[in-house]
Amino acid sequence: MDRTIFSGQRIPRELLVLPTEEYYRRRFKSKSRGSRRGRWLLFMVTALAVFVAAMGAKAARAEQTVGLNDVESGDLLFSGAEQGSFVPAVHLASRAQISIRGLVAEVQLQQEFANRSGDWQEAVYVLPLPEQAAVSGLEIQVGERRIVGVVRERTEAAKIYQAARAAGKRAALLEQQRPNLFTNKVANIAPGETVRVEIRYLQPVNYDSGTFSLRLPTTLTPRYIPGDVKVPGQVIADAEIAMATDGSGWALPTDQVPDAHKITPYTQPAAELTAVGSHKIAIEVELESGLPLAQINSPYHDIDVKKQGDNYKIQLRDGDAVMDRDFALHWRPRPSSMPRAALFTQKAGDGGGEGQTSYLQLLLLPPDVAKNVRRLPRQVIYVIDTSGSMSGNSIRQAKESLQLALSRLQPHDRFNVIEFNSTARAFFPRPVAADSANIQLARAQVEGLQATGGTEMASALRLALGQQLPGDDSLVHQVVFITDGAVGNERALFELIQQRLQEARLFTVGIGSAPNSHFMRKAAQFGRGSTVTIGDLGEVQERMQALFAKLENPLATDLQLQWPQGLVVDAYPKRIPDLYRGEPLQLVARIDGGRLAGAVQLRGRLAGEQFVQKLALAENDAAENRGIGSVWARAKIEALRDQQLQSGEQSDAGKALREQILRLALDHQLASPYTSFVAVEEKVVRPQGERLSKSPLSKSLIANAVARGQVLQLQAYPRTAAGLQAQLLVAAGLLSLAGLLRCGRQMRGNILRRLRALLRRMVPDPRARLEPALQAMKKEPVGKRVSPAGLAPTSAAYLGDC
């Protein structure tokens, strides 16, 4: 049988068009370029992921209380008895001695800073004080030595302190950050040494609804910091320097709160602090009321009261208490001795006659409201704070207060409820009638409220003050704001209240065991309202009843004070506010031009009728009423600061007011926004070879105790910055992207191999059925090989190549 034989022939290599060296050079150069770009892209993505993760870790450190991670922020810590617990290098113990005479309380607050470490330390402590405190003295005591502080302009005082700290001298600096928040620094505390710092201040006694009261803060609620974080090099004034030297807080400066790093101290559970003997306070009170008293009590502490003649001595029952809540003292006169007026005076200097200067403190109570006065219909907007700082007992107190307020509404009233945290939300689009259906719907929503998120108070104020319906003058417009006031941008909020208040009146309800009392009082003042404080769930009924008495009764309006002729009077407040039921007129005045004589008259309108209250002026023993001059100076500084709020601190008028405040504070030796107390021991105590602590910032930050009943919140950056969870998610995403870029080529190869295998399984390979024939052909002699069926004949040479 004839067979067709195919004789194949190899093509000579020299005849083939093969890739040249230039081809390989360009090909591998292109691959090298792509590989280099890929490596750089991989490096950049990985570096970015590491940076974001590091920022998240830094935020985590900022969110923690005093612990191991806080060492980088300047706190020297030592291992505690339990695993995971750490002990601050400097321990704090406090003692407050309060002397109350008339309407002024004089307080000596002694704080002991005990260095339990083996290094020289600088203690930094954010000190809460009453919002109307006139700080008038600072002393350092080491053993028998006492160093008396003086008031200097704020920048000058800081320079004196820094120079003394660097030189190894013992020094103390007290700076005002807010009217109720100060920073106390003590430099060069020797290992094992205890340094006592004594702060003296005066504060007015409050009188409301027949009860006198006094409040002593011992800790604070962490404040929310709104705004954009400032970038170094774009910060105002000395904020960039402050970041480097005074970064003692968990927050960074923002465009709305440039001093955020000074007002955000770390907090630590009180149990951890007291376990090592730190953060306890002893309180003793000497009360000279001048009136027979029916009751003395402290709502948050157990006290012992001893009567000594006409005076009383009060102290804590257990000797000391944990510094985790405000100390409040209330005393009520007997019903037959309830004051309608009171007058206390203090002579200034030794002058007399026509050139005499006196300071005066006055209390006048308007007459009672007639019982048959018709109650006017109201439009009430209730605002409740549901931010994270309200967690724990605070949110329960707030919800209970709001439920009680809703139950007091009458059918002819209108209302709405607004809750706010990071955002503000109204229960109804506009105020609705206070019928049973709407009230029940609101009560059900209130029960479901939870505390979480930030404290964006400005949006809530805008929403609440924008609820007023124009053209309806028959309604009394009221806004009831229930919050702990834990914000750092108070002045901006006061300005917002002034701009948007219109005909409404703003009432504040302070919630928690350590509320921001400065914000609560000033917000009510700018809102032409009143304020109450609820520090315990058992107080809700009593304190809210006091607020209802003011909300539901007529005011004493159009008030004017007339002084005897011939006296030059500088009295504060300058504008006499409307008075609510149970509220007296309390003012302080400086009087020049002669001896006190005649009578001062208070005129006004109450329930549509005119009234006149008179009080005879007479001089008292100056020795018995010391401190009124300092209280007057503090009130005038507050009034000047309020004027700055309207004109702007950096305007020409604001700068002129600054000079007035500075001169007034220096004349009366008071701490103020522009003056500080500084005390320096001239002797060098730290040896030249010894360094001031081993911590990075050479200071020991003393944490504040978490307020009782509050949940320890993770301090966060402002809302404009990513939170910790968001930062970690972004970092994880970037690392994943880096991994994809790194493994992209390998993954692409694996995908192609799997695709080929899948195609092989799905599509039959025609070469598979020819494989046996090919193997048989290889076994035959070369001359006899034939092509398999369906294939062209082939030569041995060709088959060999196959």
C-alpha positions in Angstrom: 0.0 0.0 0.0 1.4 3.3 -1.1 1.8 5.8 1.6 2.5 9.4 1.3 5.6 10.4 3.1 6.0 14.0 4.4 9.6 15.0 4.7 9.8 18.1 6.9 12.9 20.3 7.0 14.2 22.5 9.8 14.5 26.3 9.1 18.1 27.5 9.7 18.5 29.7 12.8 20.1 32.4 10.8 17.0 32.8 8.6 14.7 33.3 11.6 13.8 36.9 12.8 14.7 36.6 16.4 14.4 39.3 19.2 17.5 41.5 19.3 19.4 42.7 22.4 17.6 46.1 22.0 14.3 44.3 22.3 15.3 42.5 25.5 16.9 45.7 26.9 13.7 47.8 26.4 11.4 45.0 27.6 13.2 44.4 30.9 13.6 48.2 31.3 9.8 48.6 31.0 9.3 45.8 33.5 11.8 47.4 35.8 10.0 50.7 35.6 6.6 49.2 36.3 8.1 47.1 39.1 9.8 50.2 40.6 6.5 52.2 40.4 4.7 49.4 42.0 7.2 49.1 44.8 7.0 52.9 45.4 3.2 52.8 45.4 3.3 49.8 47.8 5.7 51.7 50.1 3.5 54.8 50.1 0.3 53.0 50.8 1.9 51.0 53.6 3.5 54.1 55.1 0.1 55.8 55.0 -1.5 52.9 56.7 1.1 52.8 59.4 0.6 56.6 60.0 -3.1 56.3 60.2 -2.8 53.4 62.6 -0.3 55.4 64.7 -2.8 58.3 64.9 -5.4 55.8 66.0 -3.1 54.5 68.7 -2.4 58.1 69.8 -6.1 58.8 69.9 -6.5 55.6 72.0 -3.9 56.9 74.4 -5.7 60.2 74.6 -8.9 58.4 75.3 -7.5 56.5 78.3 -7.4 57.7 81.8 -4.1 57.8 83.6 -2.4 54.6 82.6 0.7 53.1 81.0 0.0 54.6 77.6 -0.2 58.1 79.1 3.6 58.1 79.9 4.1 59.8 76.5 1.9 62.7 77.5 4.1 63.5 80.5 2.7 61.4 83.3 5.3 59.4 85.3 3.5 56.2 86.5 4.5 53.4 88.7 3.2 49.8 88.8 0.3 49.4 91.2 -0.7 46.5 93.3 -2.9 45.0 90.7 -2.0 44.0 87.2 -2.9 46.7 84.7 -3.2 49.4 87.3 -0.7 52.3 87.7 0.0 54.9 90.3 0.5 58.6 89.5 3.9 59.9 90.6 2.4 62.8 92.6 -0.5 62.2 95.0 -3.1 64.8 96.0 -4.8 65.5 99.3 -7.0 68.5 100.0 -8.4 70.4 103.0 -11.0 73.2 102.7 -11.7 75.5 105.6 -14.8 77.6 104.9 -15.8 80.6 107.0 -19.3 82.0 106.2 -20.3 85.5 107.5 -23.4 87.1 106.2 -23.5 86.7 102.4 -19.7 86.1 101.8 -17.8 82.8 102.2 -14.0 82.9 102.7 -12.3 79.7 101.7 -8.8 78.4 102.4 -8.1 75.5 100.1 -4.9 73.6 101.0 -3.7 71.0 98.6 -0.8 68.6 99.4 1.3 67.4 96.5 3.3 64.3 97.6 6.0 63.1 95.3 6.1 59.3 95.7 8.7 58.8 93.0 12.5 58.9 93.0 12.7 61.9 90.6 12.2 65.6 90.9 8.7 66.4 89.7 6.5 69.2 88.4 2.9 68.7 89.4 0.1 70.0 87.0 -3.4 69.9 88.3 -6.6 71.3 86.7 -8.5 72.8 89.7 -12.2 73.3 89.6 -13.5 76.3 91.7 -16.9 78.0 92.2 -17.8 80.1 89.1 -18.0 83.3 91.1 -14.8 82.8 93.2 -12.6 85.8 93.7 -9.1 84.1 94.1 -7.1 86.5 96.3 -4.2 84.5 97.6 -1.6 81.8 96.9 1.1 80.4 99.2 3.6 77.5 99.1 4.5 75.8 102.3 7.4 73.3 102.7 8.0 72.3 106.3 8.1 75.6 108.2 8.9 77.7 105.2 6.1 79.8 103.6 6.4 81.5 100.2 3.7 84.1 99.5 2.5 84.5 95.9 1.8 87.8 94.1 -0.4 88.7 91.2 1.4 89.5 87.9 0.2 90.0 84.3 -0.4 86.6 82.9 2.5 86.4 80.4 5.0 87.9 83.0 3.9 85.4 85.6 4.4 82.5 83.3 7.9 83.7 82.4 8.8 84.1 86.1 7.6 80.5 86.8 9.4 79.0 83.9 12.7 80.7 84.8 12.3 79.5 88.4 11.5 75.9 87.3 14.6 75.8 85.0 16.8 77.3 87.7 15.8 74.5 90.2 13.8 76.8 92.4 10.6 75.8 94.0 7.7 77.7 92.4 3.9 77.6 92.0 1.7 79.2 89.3 -2.1 79.5 89.4 -3.8 80.5 86.1 -7.4 81.0 85.3 -8.6 79.1 82.2 -12.4 79.6 82.8 -14.1 81.5 85.7 -14.6 78.0 87.3 -11.5 76.3 86.0 -7.9 77.0 87.0 -4.5 75.3 86.4 -2.3 74.8 89.4 1.4 74.1 88.7 4.1 73.3 91.3 7.7 72.9 90.1 10.7 71.1 91.7 9.1 68.8 94.2 11.9 66.6 95.6 11.7 62.8 95.7 9.7 61.8 98.8 8.7 65.5 99.5 5.3 67.0 100.2 4.6 70.5 99.1 1.5 72.3 100.4 -0.2 75.0 98.2 -2.8 77.2 99.9 -5.3 79.0 97.7 -7.6 81.6 99.3 -10.7 82.8 97.6 -14.1 84.5 98.4 -17.4 83.7 97.0 -21.0 85.1 97.5 -23.5 82.9 99.2 -26.6 82.1 97.2 -30.1 82.6 98.4 -33.2 81.2 96.6 -36.7 80.2 97.7 -35.9 80.7 101.4 -32.7 78.7 101.4 -29.1 79.8 101.6 -26.6 77.6 99.8 -22.9 77.2 99.0 -21.2 74.9 96.6 -17.6 73.6 96.5 -16.5 71.7 93.4 -14.0 68.9 93.8 -13.9 67.4 90.3 -15.3 68.1 86.8 -17.1 66.6 83.9 -14.9 66.2 80.8 -15.8 69.0 78.3 -16.7 68.4 74.7 -14.4 70.3 72.3 -16.0 71.4 69.0 -14.3 72.8 65.9 -11.4 72.0 63.5 -8.1 71.0 65.0 -5.6 73.8 64.5 -2.5 72.9 62.4 0.8 74.0 64.0 1.9 77.2 62.3 -1.7 78.3 61.8 -2.7 78.8 65.4 -3.4 82.1 67.0 -1.2 84.0 69.5 0.7 81.6 71.8 -1.3 78.5 71.1 1.6 76.8 69.3 4.0 77.5 72.2 1.3 76.3 74.6 1.1 73.0 72.6 4.7 72.4 73.2 4.9 73.4 76.9 1.4 73.1 78.4 0.0 70.1 76.5 -1.6 68.7 79.7 -5.0 67.8 78.2 -6.3 65.1 76.0 -7.7 67.5 73.4 -5.9 69.6 70.8 -6.6 73.3 70.2 -9.4 74.0 67.7 -10.6 77.1 65.9 -13.5 77.3 68.4 -11.6 76.3 71.6 -8.0 77.5 71.2 -7.1 76.5 74.7 -8.7 73.0 74.6 -5.4 71.4 75.8 -5.6 73.4 79.0 -9.2 72.6 80.0 -9.3 68.8 79.2 -7.5 67.1 82.0 -7.3 63.3 82.1 -9.8 61.6 84.4 -9.3 58.4 86.3 -11.8 56.2 88.3 -12.0 57.5 91.9 -11.6 54.0 93.2 -8.1 53.7 91.6 -7.0 57.0 93.1 -8.3 56.4 96.6 -6.8 52.9 96.6 -3.4 54.6 96.8 -4.4 57.3 99.2 -4.9 60.1 96.7 -7.8 62.5 95.9 -9.5 62.8 99.3 -10.7 66.1 100.8 -11.5 67.2 104.4 -14.0 70.0 104.7 -14.7 72.2 107.8 -17.3 75.0 107.8 -17.8 77.8 110.3 -21.2 79.3 109.8 -22.2 82.7 111.2 -25.6 83.2 109.7 -26.9 85.9 112.0 -30.3 84.2 112.0 -31.8 81.3 113.9 -31.8 78.3 111.6 -34.4 75.6 111.2 -32.3 73.2 109.1 -28.7 72.6 107.9 -28.0 69.8 105.4 -25.7 68.6 102.7 -27.5 66.6 99.9 -24.4 64.7 98.8 -22.3 64.1 101.9 -22.8 63.0 105.5 -22.0 65.8 107.9 -21.9 66.5 111.6 -23.3 69.8 112.9 -22.3 71.4 116.2 -23.9 74.5 117.6 -21.5 76.9 119.3 -23.5 79.8 120.7 -25.1 81.6 117.8 -22.8 79.9 115.3 -22.4 76.4 113.8 -19.5 74.2 113.0 -19.9 71.7 110.2 -17.5 68.9 109.1 -17.6 65.7 107.2 -18.8 62.8 109.3 -16.0 60.4 108.2 -13.3 63.1 108.3 -12.7 63.2 104.6 -14.5 62.3 101.4 -13.6 61.2 97.9 -13.1 64.0 95.4 -15.7 62.7 93.0 -18.6 65.1 93.4 -19.4 68.7 94.5 -19.9 69.5 98.1 -23.1 71.5 98.7 -24.3 73.0 101.9 -27.9 74.3 102.5 -29.2 76.2 105.5 -32.7 77.5 106.0 -33.8 80.1 108.6 -36.8 79.6 110.7 -40.1 80.7 109.1 -40.5 83.6 111.5 -36.9 84.8 110.7 -37.1 84.6 106.9 -35.2 87.6 105.6 -36.9 90.2 103.4 -33.7 92.3 103.2 -30.1 92.2 104.3 -27.2 94.7 104.1 -23.5 94.2 104.8 -20.7 96.9 104.4 -17.0 97.1 104.4 -14.8 100.3 104.6 -12.0 100.6 102.1 -8.9 102.0 103.7 -8.7 104.5 106.6 -10.5 107.3 104.8 -13.5 109.0 106.3 -16.0 111.8 105.7 -16.5 113.0 102.1 -13.6 111.0 100.8 -14.7 107.7 102.3 -15.1 104.6 100.1 -17.3 101.7 101.2 -18.2 98.4 99.7 -21.7 97.1 100.1 -23.5 93.8 99.6 -27.3 94.0 99.5 -30.2 91.5 99.4 -33.8 92.6 98.7 -36.7 90.2 98.3 -39.8 91.3 96.3 -43.2 90.9 97.8 -45.1 87.6 97.4 -47.3 87.0 94.4 -51.0 87.2 95.0 -52.7 83.8 95.0 -55.5 84.7 92.6 -53.2 85.7 89.7 -54.2 84.0 86.4 -51.7 81.7 84.9 -50.8 82.7 81.3 -50.6 80.0 78.5 -47.1 79.0 77.7 -45.1 77.7 74.7 -42.3 75.6 76.3 -39.4 74.0 74.3 -37.7 71.3 76.4 -34.1 70.5 75.3 -32.4 67.4 76.7 -28.7 66.6 76.4 -28.1 63.0 75.4 -24.4 63.2 74.7 -21.9 60.7 76.0 -21.0 62.8 79.1 -24.6 62.3 80.3 -24.1 58.5 80.6 -24.9 56.8 83.9 -27.0 58.5 86.5 -27.0 61.8 84.6 -29.3 60.6 81.8 -31.6 59.0 84.3 -31.9 62.3 86.2 -32.4 64.2 83.0 -35.2 61.9 81.7 -36.9 61.9 85.1 -36.8 65.7 85.1 -38.2 65.9 81.6 -41.0 63.5 82.4 -42.0 65.5 85.4 -42.0 68.7 83.4 -44.2 67.2 80.7 -46.7 66.2 83.4 -47.1 69.9 84.4 -48.3 71.1 81.0 -51.8 72.4 80.7 -54.2 71.9 77.7 -53.8 75.6 76.7 -50.0 75.2 76.5 -47.9 74.3 73.5 -44.6 72.3 73.7 -41.9 70.5 71.8 -39.0 68.4 72.9 -35.5 68.5 71.3 -32.8 66.0 72.1 -29.2 66.6 71.0 -25.8 65.0 71.1 -23.7 65.1 67.9 -26.9 66.3 66.1 -30.1 67.9 67.2 -33.6 66.3 66.6 -37.0 67.7 67.5 -39.8 65.3 68.4 -42.3 67.4 66.4 -41.8 69.7 63.4 -43.2 72.6 65.4 -44.7 73.1 68.8 -47.9 71.2 69.3 -50.8 71.4 71.7 -50.3 69.9 75.1 -53.1 67.4 74.8 -52.9 63.9 76.2 -52.0 62.2 72.9 -49.1 64.5 72.1 -47.8 64.3 75.7 -48.0 60.5 75.7 -46.1 60.3 72.4 -43.4 62.6 73.8 -43.2 60.6 77.0 -42.7 57.4 75.1 -39.9 58.8 73.1 -38.2 60.3 76.2 -38.1 56.8 77.7 -36.1 55.5 74.8 -33.4 58.1 74.9 -29.8 56.9 75.3 -26.6 58.9 76.1 -24.0 58.8 73.3 -22.1 61.0 71.0 -20.7 64.5 71.2 -22.2 67.7 72.7 -23.0 69.9 69.7 -24.9 72.4 71.8 -25.0 75.2 69.2 -27.2 73.3 66.8 -29.7 72.5 69.7 -29.8 76.2 70.8 -30.5 77.3 67.2 -33.3 74.8 66.8 -34.8 75.6 70.2 -34.7 79.4 69.8 -36.0 79.1 66.2 -39.2 77.4 67.4 -40.9 80.7 68.4 -44.0 81.2 66.3 -44.2 84.9 65.2 -47.3 86.9 65.8 -48.6 85.0 68.8 -48.0 87.4 71.7 -50.5 85.6 73.9 -48.0 82.9 74.7 -45.1 83.1 77.2 -42.1 81.7 75.3 -39.8 79.6 77.5 -36.9 77.2 76.7 -35.9 74.7 79.4 -32.4 73.4 78.8 -31.5 70.1 80.6 -27.7 69.4 80.4 -24.5 69.0 82.3 -22.9 71.9 80.4 -19.8 69.9 79.5 -18.7 72.2 76.7 -15.5 74.1 76.1 -16.9 76.9 73.8 -19.0 78.7 76.4 -18.5 82.2 75.1 -19.6 81.3 71.6 -22.8 79.8 73.0 -23.5 82.9 75.2 -23.1 85.0 72.0 -25.6 82.7 70.2 -28.1 83.0 73.0 -27.9 86.8 72.9 -28.4 86.9 69.1 -31.3 84.4 68.9 -33.2 84.8 72.2 -35.9 87.3 70.9 -38.9 87.2 73.3 -38.0 83.8 74.8 -36.5 83.1 78.2 -34.0 80.4 78.8 -33.9 78.2 81.9 -31.1 75.8 82.6 -31.3 72.6 84.6 -27.8 71.5 85.7 -27.5 67.7 85.8 -24.9 65.5 87.4 -22.6 65.5 90.4 -20.1 67.9 88.8 -21.9 70.1 86.2 -20.3 73.1 84.5 -22.0 75.7 86.9 -20.4 78.6 85.0 -22.2 77.7 81.8 -25.5 77.0 83.6 -25.6 80.3 85.5 -24.4 82.5 82.6 -26.6 80.9 80.0 -29.6 81.6 82.2 -28.4 85.1 82.8 -28.1 85.9 79.0 -31.3 84.0 78.5 -33.2 86.2 81.1 -34.1 83.0 82.9 -33.1 81.1 86.0 -31.1 77.9 86.8 -31.4 74.9 89.2 -29.0 72.1 89.8 -29.9 68.4 90.2 -27.0 66.3 91.6 -28.9 63.2 92.6 -32.0 61.3 91.5 -33.7 61.9 94.8 -33.5 65.7 94.2 -35.5 65.7 91.0 -38.9 66.3 92.5 -37.8 69.0 94.9 -35.6 70.9 92.4 -38.0 70.7 89.5 -40.8 72.0 91.8 -38.6 75.0 92.5 -38.2 75.5 88.7 -42.0 75.1 88.1 -42.7 77.8 90.7 -40.7 80.2 88.5 -41.9 79.0 85.2 -45.6 79.2 86.1 -45.7 82.4 88.1 -45.4 86.1 87.1 -42.1 87.9 87.3 -41.1 91.0 89.1 -40.2 93.3 86.1 -39.2 96.9 85.3 -37.0 96.9 88.4 -35.1 100.1 89.3 -32.8 100.8 92.2 -32.8 104.4 93.7 -29.8 105.4 95.9 -29.7 108.4 98.3 -28.5 111.6 96.8 -24.8 112.6 97.1 -23.5 109.0 96.8 -21.4 107.9 93.8 -22.4 104.2 93.3 -20.8 101.6 91.1 -23.1 98.5 91.5 -23.2 95.1 89.9 -25.1 93.8 88.1 -25.5 97.0 86.2 -28.8 96.1 84.7 -31.2 94.7 87.3 -32.7 91.5 85.9 -36.3 90.3 86.2 -36.8 88.3 89.3 -38.7 85.0 89.6 -40.7 83.8 92.5 -38.4 83.2 95.5 -35.5 85.1 93.9 -34.0 88.1 95.7 -32.1 91.0 94.2 -28.4 90.4 95.2 -25.9 93.0 94.3 -22.5 94.4 95.3 -21.5 98.0 95.1 -18.7 100.4 95.7 -19.9 103.7 97.1 -17.8 107.0 97.1 -18.7 110.4 98.3 -19.6 110.2 102.0 -21.0 108.2 104.8 -23.8 105.7 104.3 -27.1 107.2 105.2 -30.7 107.3 104.0 -32.4 104.4 102.3 -32.1 102.5 99.0 -35.4 101.8 97.2 -36.3 98.9 94.9 -39.2 99.7 92.6 -40.9 97.4 90.1 -44.1 95.7 88.8 -45.4 92.4 90.0 -48.6 90.8 88.5 -49.5 94.2 87.0 -49.1 96.1 90.2 -46.4 98.6 91.4 -44.4 97.8 94.5 -41.7 99.5 96.5 -39.1 97.9 98.8 -37.0 100.1 101.1 -33.8 99.3 103.0 -32.0 101.8 105.3 -28.3 102.2 104.7 -26.1 102.0 107.8 -22.4 101.1 108.3 -21.4 97.8 109.9 -18.2 96.8 111.5 -15.7 96.5 108.7 -13.8 93.7 110.5 -17.0 91.5 110.5 -17.5 91.9 106.7 -14.1 91.6 105.1 -13.9 90.4 101.5 -16.8 92.4 100.1 -14.4 94.5 98.1 -12.9 91.5 96.4 -16.4 90.1 95.6 -17.2 93.5 94.1 -14.1 93.6 92.0 -14.8 90.0 90.8 -18.4 91.0 89.8 -17.1 94.1 87.9 -14.5 91.9 86.0 -17.4 89.6 85.1 -19.4 92.6 83.8 -16.5 93.9 81.7 -16.0 90.4 80.2 -19.6 90.4 79.2 -19.1 93.7 77.4 -16.1 92.1 75.6 -18.4 89.4 74.4 -20.5 91.9 72.6 -17.7 94.1 71.2 -15.1 91.3 70.5 -12.0 90.7 72.5 -9.7 91.8 69.7 -11.6 95.0 68.8 -10.4 98.4 69.9 -13.2 98.4 72.5 -12.3 94.9 73.6 -8.6 95.9 74.1 -9.7 98.9 76.1 -11.8 96.6 78.3 -8.8 94.3 78.7 -6.8 97.1 80.2 -9.6 97.9 82.7 -9.8 94.3 83.7 -6.0 94.0 84.1 -5.8 97.2 86.2 -8.7 96.1 88.4 -7.2 92.7 89.0 -3.8 94.1 89.8 -5.3 96.7 92.2 -7.3 94.1 94.1 -4.7 91.3 93.7 -7.1 88.8 92.0 -6.6 86.1 89.5 -8.4 86.9 86.2 -8.2 86.0 82.5 -5.2 88.4 82.2 -3.5 87.9 85.6 -2.0 85.0 87.4 -0.6 84.2 90.9 3.0 83.2 91.0 5.1 82.2 94.0 8.9 81.6 93.9 11.3 80.5 96.6 14.6 82.3 95.9 16.6 79.3 97.2 17.7 76.8 94.6 16.5 73.4 95.9 17.2 71.1 92.9 20.9 70.2 92.5 22.4 71.3 89.2 23.1 67.7 88.1 19.6 66.5 88.8 17.0 66.6 86.1 13.4 67.5 86.5 11.7 64.1 86.1 12.4 61.5 83.3 9.0 61.9 81.6 9.1 63.4 78.1 7.5 66.7 79.1 9.1 66.8 82.5 5.8 67.0 84.4 3.4 64.9 86.3 -0.2 65.3 85.2 -2.5 64.8 88.1 -5.8 63.3 86.9 -9.2 64.4 88.1 -11.5 61.8 89.6 -14.4 60.6 87.4 -17.5 62.3 88.8 -19.8 60.0 90.9 -22.6 58.3 88.9 -20.9 59.0 85.5 -19.6 56.5 83.1 -15.9 56.9 82.2 -16.1 58.3 78.7 -13.4 57.7 76.1 -12.2 61.3 75.4 -12.4 62.0 71.6 -11.1 64.4 69.1 -13.5 67.1 67.8 -16.3 65.9 65.5 -14.3 67.2 62.4 -11.6 64.6 63.1 -12.0 60.9 62.5 -12.7 58.9 65.6 -10.5 56.0 66.8 -12.7 53.3 65.1 -12.8 55.2 61.8 -9.0 55.7 61.9 -8.4 52.0 62.5 -10.8 51.0 59.7 -9.0 53.3 57.3 -5.7 51.9 58.4 -7.0 48.3 57.9 -8.3 49.2 54.4 -5.0 50.8 53.4 -3.0 47.7 54.6 -5.4 45.5 52.7 -4.7 47.6 49.6 -1.0 47.3 50.1 -1.4 43.5 50.4 -3.3 43.4 47.1 -0.6 45.5 45.4 2.1 43.2 46.8 0.4 40.0 45.8 -1.3 41.2 42.6 1.0 39.4 40.2 0.9 36.2 42.1 -2.9 36.4 42.4 -3.1 37.1 38.7 -1.1 34.0 37.9 -3.1 31.8 40.2 -6.3 33.0 38.7 -5.1 32.2 35.2 -4.0 28.7 36.2 -7.3 28.0 37.8 -9.1 29.3 34.7 -7.1 27.0 32.4 -7.8 24.0 34.7 -11.5 24.8 34.6 -11.5 25.1 30.8 -9.7 21.7 30.6 -12.4 20.1 32.6 -15.2 21.8 30.7 -13.9 21.5 27.1 -12.4 18.1 25.8 -8.8 18.3 24.5 -8.7 16.9 21.0 -5.1 16.0 21.5 -5.9 13.5 24.2 -7.4 11.0 21.7 -4.4 11.2 19.5 -1.9 10.6 22.2 -2.0 6.7 21.8 -1.3 6.9 18.1 1.5 9.3 18.5 3.1 7.0 21.1 2.8 4.0 18.6 4.4 6.0 15.8 7.4 6.7 18.0 7.9 3.0 18.4 8.0 2.2 14.6 11.1 2.6 12.4 11.6 6.0 11.0 11.0 5.0 7.4 7.8 3.2 8.2 6.1 5.9 10.3 2.8 7.1 8.9 0.6 9.9 10.2 -2.3 9.0 12.4 -5.8 9.2 11.0 -6.7 12.7 10.2 -3.1 14.0 10.4 -0.7 14.8 7.7 2.4 12.6 7.4 5.4 13.9 9.4 9.1 13.3 9.5 11.0 12.0 12.4 12.7 15.3 12.7 9.4 17.1 13.0 7.9 14.6 15.4 11.1 14.9 17.5 10.5 18.6 17.7 6.9 17.9 18.9 
